[in-house]
C-alpha cells in the first residue's frame, strides 16, 4: 500500500516537472501574459485580494463601468476557492501569483486526465503520456489568455472520472466528488462548460442505464437514480453562494437573456481549423483563411495522438464505453464547427441554457478529451503487442504522405520572403513577415522527423525500450508544438513580468478615497504596459468605462445615451444643480454637467431639491472601503447628492444614523436627497440573504472536506494488506 502511494506521488512529481518545463517562459517569470488574462482576470483577482486584505468580502468593483457587483460575475473568481487560498498564503494576489495559478491549473488538468485515463485500465506509462498531452493540447495553448476556460478544462476530467465511477460502483464518495468538482468548475470556470458537461453526464447516464438495465436488480437501479439526486443536491448546497450571486443579478444584466443565433455562432472551430490536428503552428498566422479567432482554431492533441486515434477508428472491436465516447466526441466536433453544421443551431433553439453563450469552439475540449482517451486505447494495445504493427505502419505512411504534400503545396505558395532558415536565424523577422505557409513548412519538418523516428522505432517494438522511444517522441512533439505557439497565444516575450510587478508596487494599495474627475480606463497618457484596459483597478480611480462582458442594463442605457459624456464629466460625488425628466421619445439637452435626468415621479417628488444652489455647498467622500462610501454634505438648502456608482437594490443608505432613501439619476447613478445643513451619509452594498447562502456554502463545503478526509483514511486502512485493520489506542 505504501509503495503504491509513493508510486502515485512520484507520477504527480513527474507531471509537475513536465508542466513547469514545458511552460517555463511563464512558470519561471521569463515572459508576461497576453491580452485578456492581463486585462480582465488579473485585475479582478487583484481587486478581490484588496477586499480580503481590507477584512471584507469582495462584493463590489467600484472602479469599472461606474461600479458593478463583482461577486455576481461568474468569471470574476470571487467564490473560487483557489483564489481565496492563494490570497491567504501570499497575502495578496500579485502578478507572480497569477503565473503560479496558471501553471497550477495546467498541473491540475494533467493530474485529472491521468486519473481519468487510469479509469480505462491504462498503464501508468500510457496514462502519464496522455496526461502530458492533455496539458499541452490546442485548447490550453490557444485559450491560454482565457483563464476561466483553462480552469474549466482542468476540472472536466475529474467530473467525468468520478461520475463514471459513480455509475459503476454506486459509491456515495464518488458522487460527492462529482458534485465538488462541478462546484470548482462553476466557481472558477466559464459557465458554458458546466452546461455542456452536464448534458454529457446525462448522455453517459442514459447509455449506462440502458446497457445495464437487464442485469441490474431493482435496488441497484433505484440506488443509481438516487445518486443522481445526491449529486444535484450536494452541488446546489456547496454552490449556493455562487448560484445566488449569479441569479440575483440576472434581471439586471445584459447577458441574463438568450443571445441571438448570429452571436451564438461567433468564434467557431471552423472547417479550415481542422488543419490544426496536424499543424497547430498554422493557427498563429492564418490571416483570414480559418475565418475565426486565433484562440479558437487550435485542437491539436499530438501527431502521435492523432495516429493512434485513427488506428482506433478502424479497429473493429470497441467496447460500449469506447463507442459512447467516440459518439460524444464526433457530436462535439460537429457542434464546434458552428454554422458549418446544423447542430449548434439546433442546440440554441431546443436545449435549455445553450442559447446563453457564444463560441462554438469551446466544445472542442470535449472532443479532444474523447479522441485522446480513445487514442490511449490504441497506444496501450501497441505497447502490449495487441494491435497490428502493419496497420500502424500503414497509417503512419499515409500521414507522412499527407504532411509532405501539404508542406510541398505551402512551399510553392510561400510569397512572404522568409523561409525556414529565417525561423532559426532571425525570429523577429520571421514573426513579422511569415505567413500560414511558412508556419506549415516549419512544423511540417518537425512532424516528418517525429514520424520517421517512430517508423524506425516500430522495428524495435519487441525490445524493452520501445515504449520509451514512443514516449520520448510524444514528449518532444508536444513540447515543440507548445513552444511554437506560446509566443502567439500566451507569452508576451517583450515584457518582463518582474518589471511589471515592480511597477504595480508603486500603485496605491487598499481603498484610498477616490478624488478628481471620473475618468476612462484606456489610460493612454499614463501607460502601465502591458495592461491596457481596466487600469483604474490599479490606479484606484473611479472609471466610467471598462472591459467586461458583464454589464448592467441601466448602465448600458446611460452609456448609449447622448448625455453619457456630459454626465460623466464630474467628480466621483457631486451636487446636482438641475434635473430634467427622462422621456422615452426624446432625449433632453443637458444644460451643464451637474444637470441630471430623472424619472418623472422622482422629479416631481424632489423638484424642490434643485430649486437653488450655493457655491459654498459641499459634498465629500470622507471614507471609502470598496463596498461602502461615507459622505459628508454641508448645504444651505435642500440638494441632491449624486454618487457616480451604479444603483442596484442591494445598495442601502443611512443618513445621520437613520435609514435614507436612494433614487436613480442619469438612468443608473445613485442619488440621495439631503436636507439643508451638515449630514453624514453612509452608503453600503449588501445583498439580501447573501450571508445566509455564504454560510450554507461554507458549512456544506467544510463538512464535505471532512467527509473526504474520513473516507480517504477509511479506504487506506481497508486497502492495507488487503484486509481491514482494527485501530487500537
N, C-alpha and C positions, 0 to 999 in steps of 0.2 A: 504493500500500500504506500509506504513512504517513498519507495523508488518510483512508483507511478506518479506521485505528486511532484517529485524532483524532475522527472522527465517532462511533465506538463509545463512546469515553470521554466525549464530550460528552453522549450519551444517558444514560450512567450518572450524570453530574452532574445532569442534569435530574431523573432519578428520585430521586436523593438529596435534591434540593431539595424535590420534591413530597412525599416521605415525611416529611421534617422539618417542613415547613409544616403538613401535614395532622395530624400528631401533635404539634403544637407544645406542647401542655399537658404532655406527658411528655418530649419531647425537650429542651425548654428549662427543665425543672425547675420548672414552674409548678404542678404537682399531683403528689401521690404516687399510688402504685398502690393497687388494691383487693385484698382477700381473699387468695386462695391465693398469688399471686406475692409477697406480703409475708410471709405466714405460713409458707410452705414453701420456695419456690425461692430467695428471697434469703437466709434464714438458712443454708440448706445451702451456697450458694456462698460466703457469708461464712466459714463454718467451713472449707471447702475451702481458701480463701486463707490462713486461720490455720495450717493444716497446712503449706502451702507455705512460708510465712514462717518456720516452725519448722524448715525444712530436711528435711521428710519427706513421704511420700506420704499423701494423705487417705484413710485406710483405716477409721477408727473414729470414730463420733459418740458421745461419752460422755455427752452432756447430755440426750438424748431417749430416752424409753422404756427407761431404765436401760442405755442403750448399744446400738448396733447397727452392723453393717458398712456404712458409708455407700457404700463402693465397690461393694457388691452391689446397691444400689438403682438400678435403671435410670433413674429420674427425677432422681437427685441431681446429675447433670452432672459426676461425679468424673472421668470419662475423656473429657469433651467438650473438644476442642482449643481452642475459642473461650474457654472459661472459663480454661484454662491461659494462653492468650495475654493475655487481659485482666488476669489477676492479675500476669503477668510485667511488662506495660507500666505498670500503675498501682500496683504494689507490694502491693495488697490489693484485695479485692472490696468497695468501698464502695457506698453507696446510689446515687451518681451513675453508677457503673459498671453497675448494673442498668438504669438508664434508657438508657445507651448500648447495652447488649446488646439491649434491647427494640427500639430503633429500628434497630440494625444488622440484627437478624433480619428485620424488615419490609423493609429495604432489600435484603437478600439474596433475599427472596421476590420482590421486584419484578424484580430482575435475572434470577432464574431463570425467571420467567414471560415476561420479554422475550425471552430466548434461546429458550425453548420455542416462543413464537409465531413467531419467525423461522424455525424449522424448517418451518413450514407455508407458507413463502414469503410471509408477510405483509410489508407495507412497514414501514419504521422507524416511521412515524407510527402505524399501526394497532397495532403491537406495543407501542409506548410507552403508548398508551391502555389496552390490555389489561393491561399490567404494573401500571399505577397502579390499575386496577380491582381486580386481584387483591390488591394490598396493602391495599385498603380493603374487601374483601368481608366478608360477615357472619361468616365463620368466624374471621377475625383479630380483628374487633371484639368478637364475642360471647365468644370464648375468650381474650381478651387477658390474663386472670388466670392462664391455664394456659400457662405458659411453654414446657413441653415440647410442647404442641400446636402453638403457632405456630412453634416450631423445626421440627417435622415438616412443617408446611405450607410452610416456606421451602425445604426441600430436595427435596420431592417433584417439582416441575417439572424440576429438574436430573436426577433419576433417570430420569424419563420421556424427557427430551430425549436424553440420551446412550445410553439403551437403544434408542430408535428409530433413532438414528444407527448404532448397532452393527448392528442388523438390516439397515439399508440398505446400509452401506458395508463392514461386516465389518472395521473398523479396531480394532486392539488398544487404541489410546489411548482410544477411546470406551468400550470395555468396561471399561477400568481406571477411567475417570472414573465410570462407573456404580457400580462397587464402592466407590469413595471416597465418593460422596455417600450411598450406603446406610450406610456406616460413620458418616458425620456424623449421619444420622437416628437410627441406633441409639444412638450415644454421647450425643446431646443431646436426642433427642425421646422420644415416647411409643411403646413397642414395638408397640402395636396398629397403628400406621400402617405400620410396616415389614412386618408380617404382610400387611396389606391390599395395599400397593403391590407386594409380591412376587407375590401372586396376580394382580394387574393385569398385571405383566410376563409371567407365564405366558400370560395370555389374549392379549396382544399378540404373543408369540412364535408361538402356535398359529395365529392369524389370518394372520400374515406367512408362516409356513411353508406353510400350506395354499394360500394365494393365489399363492405364487411357486414352488411345488414343481415345476411343469411347465416353467418357464422357467429354472430354475437347474441348473447342472451338479452332478455328484456331489461334486466337490471343494468347491464353494460350499456345498452342504448340510452337508458334514462340518465345514467351517470355522465355519458358523453354530452348529452343535451344540457344537463345541469352545470357542467363545467364551462360551457359556453356562456351561460348566465353569470357564473362566478367571475370569469374573465371580464365581462362587461361591467359588473357591479364594482369590482375592485378598481378597475380602470377609472370609473366615474368618481369613486371616492378619493383616490390619490391625485386625480387630475381636477378635482372640483374647483380649486382656485384658478387654474388656467382656463377652464371652461367658463367659469363665472365671468372672468375678466373679458373673455372674447365675446360671449353672448350678451353681456351687459351693454356693450357699446355697438353691437351690430346695427341697431336702428339709427345710430348717429354717424356712421362712417360710410364712405362712398363705395367701399369694397364689400359691404354687407349684403349686397344683392347679386343676382346672377349676372354674368358678363355676356355680352353679345357674342355670337358664334365667331365673328371675324376676330375678336380679341382672343378668344379661347384658342384659336388655331395659330396664333403668333408663336414663333420660336419652336418650330418643329424640327425633328431629326429627319431632314429631307432625304429623298432618294439618292442624290449625289453624295450625301454624307455617309452612305454605305461604304464609300471608299476608305473611311477611317478604320474599317475592320482590318485593313492591311497597311494603310499609310496614314496613321494619325497625325503625322507632321504636316500632311497636306491641309489639314483643317486650319492651320495657323496663317496661311496666306492664300485663301481660296477666292478672294475677291467676291464676286457675285455668283460664282459657279455653284456653290452649295445652297444659296438662297436662304441662309439662316445665320444666326449669330455664331461667332467663333466658339462660344461656350456651349453651344447646343449641338455641335457637329461631330463630336468625338465619342465613339463607342468601342474603342479598342480594348481587347482583353488578351492581347498577345498573339503573335503569329503562330506559336505552338499551340496556344489555346484554341485558335481557330481551326488548326489542322485536326486536333483531336475532336472538336465539336463536329466537324464534317464527317469524321470517321464514325462518330456516334450516330449521325443521321442515317448512314447507310447500313448500320447494324440492324439485323432482323429482330433479335430477341431483346425486348425492352420491358422493364417492369412497369406496373401501373403507375407508380410514383414518378418514374422517369418520363413516361408518356404525359403525365399531368404537367410536369414542369416544362416539357417540350411544348405542350399546347399553350400553357401560360406565356412562355417566352415568345412564341410566334405571335400570339394575340397582342402582347405588349409591344412587340416590334411594329406591328401593323398600326397600332394606336399612335405610337410615337411619330409615325410618318405624317401626321397631321391631315391636311386635306388631300393627300395622295391616296388615302383610303377612306371609306365612309365610317370607320369605327369611332374615331374621335367625335365626329358629329353626332353619331348615334348615342354615345355616352352623354354628350351635352344635353340632348333632348330628353332622354329617358331614364338616366341614372341619377338619383339624388346626390348632391354635393359636387357632381362632376361638371357643373356649369359655373363654379366659383373661382376657377383658376386658369391661368394661361399656360403656355409652354408644353406642348405635347412631348417635347424631348425629355421631360422628366421621367417618362415611362421607360426610358432606356435602361435605367438602373435595374429594372425588374427583368428585362430580357438578358442583360449582362449576367445577373445572378443565375438565371435559369441556364443559359448557354454554358456558363463557366462550370457550374456544378456537373453538367452533363459531359463536358469535356474531361472533367476529372475522372468520370467513369471509364472513359477510354484510356486515359493515361494510366490509371490503376491496372487495367487489363493488360496493357502493353508491358508494364513493369513486371507483372506476374505471369507474363507469357501466355495470355489467354486470348489474344487477338491476332489476326493475320498480319504478319510483317509485310507481306506483299501489298495488302490493302493500304497500309500506312505509306509505303514507298510510292504507290500509285497517286495517292492524294498529294503527297509531298511534291512529286514531279509536276502534277497539274498546277499546284500553287506556284512553283518556280517558273513554269512557262507563263502563267498569268502575270506574275510580277515582272519578268523580263520584258513581256510585251508592253505593259503599261509604262515601264521605265523607258523603253525604246521610243514609244509614241511621245512621251514627255520630253525626251531629248530633242526630237525634231520640232517640238512646239516651244522650245525654250528660247524666247527672244529677249530675255532680261539683261543680257550682257554679263551675267555672272555664271559660275559653274561650281562643280563640287570642290574644286581647289580653293575657291574663294571662301567656302564654308569653313575650311580648316585654317586658312591663312589670314582671312580678313572678315571676322564675324560681323563687324559693324556694317561693312559694305554689303555683305550677303543679306543681312536682315533688312536693310533699306531697299535693296534692288531686286531681291529674289521674288519669284512667283510660285504659284502652286506646283508648277512643273519642276522647278528647282528642288522644292521640298520632297516631291515624289522621288526624284533621282537620288537625293541624299539618303533618304530612308530605304529606298529600293536596294541600294548596295548592302546596307546592314541586314536587311531581311534575306537577301540572297545568301549572304555569308552564314547567317544562322541556319538556314535550311540545308546548305551544303554540309555544314558540320553535323547537323542532325542526320543527314543521309549517311554520312560516314559512320556516325555512332551506331546506327542501326545494325551495322555489321558486327558490333560487339555486344549485342543485346544479351548474350549468354554470360557475359562477364559480370563480375560483381560491381564494377564501376560504371556500368552502362547508365543506370538511373541517375547517377551523379553528374554524368555528362549532360543528360537531358535537363536536369535541374539547373546546371550552370548556364546552359544556353538560354533557358527560360528566364533566369535572373538577369542575364546580360541584355536580352531583348527588352524586357520591361524597364530595366534601369536606363538603357539608352533612349527608349521612346519617351520616358519621363523627362530626361534631361533636355531632349529636343523641344518639348512642348512647354515646359515650365516657364521659360522666359517670356512666352507669348500670352500665357493664361493665368499665371500666378505670381511669379517673381519679378519684381522691379529691380533689375540689376544696376540701375543708375542711382539708386538711393540707398544710403547706409542707414539701416534701422537704428543703430546705436546713436547716430547723429540726430535722427528724428526723435528718439526718446529724450535726448538732452534738450531738444527744442521744446518738447512738451513739458518738461520740468519747469520751464520758465513761465508757463501759463498759470493763471490763478487757480488755486485749489478750493474745494468746498463750494459754498454758495455765497459768494460776495454779493452785496447789494448791487443790482444792475443799475447802471447810470447812463446818461446820454440818450440819444435817439434810438428807437428800434431800427435795426439795420438789416441788411440781407446777408445770406450765408456765403455767397460767392465772393469771398474776401480777396479780391484780386489785388488790392493795394497792399495789404499786409499778408504776403504769401506765407503759407505754412505747409510747404510741399513735404510729402506727396499728397496731403489732404487738399480737398478742393471744396466739397460741399459739406454742410453741417459743421462748419468750422466753429461756430459760436458755442458749441458744446464745450470746446476747449477755451474759447475766449471769454465765456461766461457773460455774453450779451444776449438779450432777447432779440430774436430774428423773426421777420415776417415771412420768411420763406424757408425751404429746407428740401432735402432729398429723401422722400419716404413714400411708398405707395399707400401707406396707412394715412388716410386723410379724412378729417371731419367734414360732414356735409355743410354745416354752417360756415366753416372756414372757406370751403370751396365757393360758396355764394359770395363771400367777401372778396376772395381772390379774383374771381371772374367779373366782379362789378367794376364800373367805371370810376368808383371812388376809392379803389384799393390803394393806389399810391398816395393820394392825398391823406387818406385816413391813417396811413402808416407813417407819415412824416411827423411823428410825435415822440415824446419821451415814453418810457415804459408805463408811467402813470401820469395822467393829466386831468385838468378840469375842463369839461366841455363848455363852450361859450354859447352854443346854439344847437337846436335839434330840428330835424326835418322828418317828415313822415316817409316811411318806406312804401312805395307804391309798386304794384305788380306791372302796371302798364308803362310807366316811365320812371327813369332814374333822375331825381332832382340834382341840380348842380350845387355842389357844396361851396359855401362862401369862403371858408377857411379850413385849416387843418383840424381845428378844435370843434368844428360843427359835425355832429353825429347824426346818423339815421336811426330811427326807432319805429317800432310798430305803433299804429295809431292809438291803440288802447293805452300803451305805456306813455306815449307822448301826451295824451290828454290828461293822464293821471299826474304826470310830473312836469307839466308845462311851466309851472312857476319856479322850477329849479334852473331854468335857463333865462329868467327874466332880466337879470343884470349880472355884471361881473366886476371884479376889482383886481387890479394888478397885485394887490397885497395878499390876495387869496392864494394859498399854497396847499399842495399835497405832495407828500414824500413817502418813499418806501424806507421804513426805519429798520425793518428786519426781514430777512429772506431765508427760507430753509428748503427751497426746492418744491416742496409740497404745500407751502404756505407763504403768504405775504402779510406783513404788518404795515399798515399805512397810517400816517398822521396827517390829518387835514385841519386847516385853520382858515375859515372863510367868514366874511362879514354877512353873508346871506346864504340861502339855500343854493347848493351846487350839485352837479352830477360828476362824480369821480369815475374816470374810465381807466381800467387796468388792461393793458394790451396782452391779455390772455384769453383763450377761447373759453366760453362758458359751456359747462355741462352740468346736469343736475347734481353731480357729486360735489360741486363747489358749495361751500357754506360761508356765511358772513356773520361776524359778531361785531357790534359797534358799542364801545364802552361797556363790554361785558354782556350785552343783550343781543338777541338774535336780530339780524338786519336783513332787509330784502335785497335780492340781486335781480337786476333787469339786464336786458341784452341791448347793446348798441352796435351799429355798423354790422348788422347781421349776426355777429358772433362774439363780440367783446364783452367782458364783464363790466357792468356799470352799477354803481352804488349811490343812491341818493343820500346826501348828507344835509343835515340842518346847519344853520349858522353856528359858528363857534369852533372850539377845538374838539376833535374827535379822534379816538384810536380805533382803527378798523382792522380786524383780523379776518383774513380770507384763507380758508384751508380746504384742501381737497381730500375727501374721504367718502368713497362709495358705500352705500348701504349694504350691509351683510358681507362686506369684503373680509372682515376679520373672522366671521363665522366660517366662511369657506376656507380661509387660510388655515385656521386651527384644524378643521376637518381634514384637509390635505396633509398637514404636518403630522397629526396624530396617526392617521391611516398609514402614511409612509413610514413613520417610525416603527409602528407595530409590524409592518411588512418586513422591514430590515431585521428586526429581532427574530421574526419567524425564519427568514433566510439563514441567519446565523445558526439558529437552533437546528434547522433541517440539515444544514451542511455538516454540523458536528455529529448529528444522529446518523447520517449516511456514512460518514467516515468511520464511525465506531462499528457500524454494521458490516462495512466492507473489509474491515481489518481481519486478515487471515480467513476471510470467507465466512466468518461467523460473528455473532453478537457478543460483545464483551461487556460484562457487568461491571460498572464503575463502582468502586467502593471507596469510602472515605479512608 
